[in-house]
Amino acid sequence: MKTQEIKIDLPSDIFLTLNESENELKQNIKISLAIRLYSLKKLTLGKAAQISGLSRYEFENILAEYNFPISNLTIQDVLNDSQKLK
């Protein structure tokens, strides 16, 4: 997978404030971004997991931990799909 690096400027004392290493902060930012973009329906579950750096299973567990739905399907989506199957 080809990647793109993005630079973000943060206050110099952020690691002390959060009591996290640079790698921990990077991982948390990637997970937060993935959750946000998934919840906005800008990414599929698989692509959000990829951005987070987690497996799909691990990402689903994170979503469940923070009470985010694992599926973006609406009741109408399910009803439409069930009609197509008949």
Beta strands, then each sheet from edge to edge (+ up, - down):
end
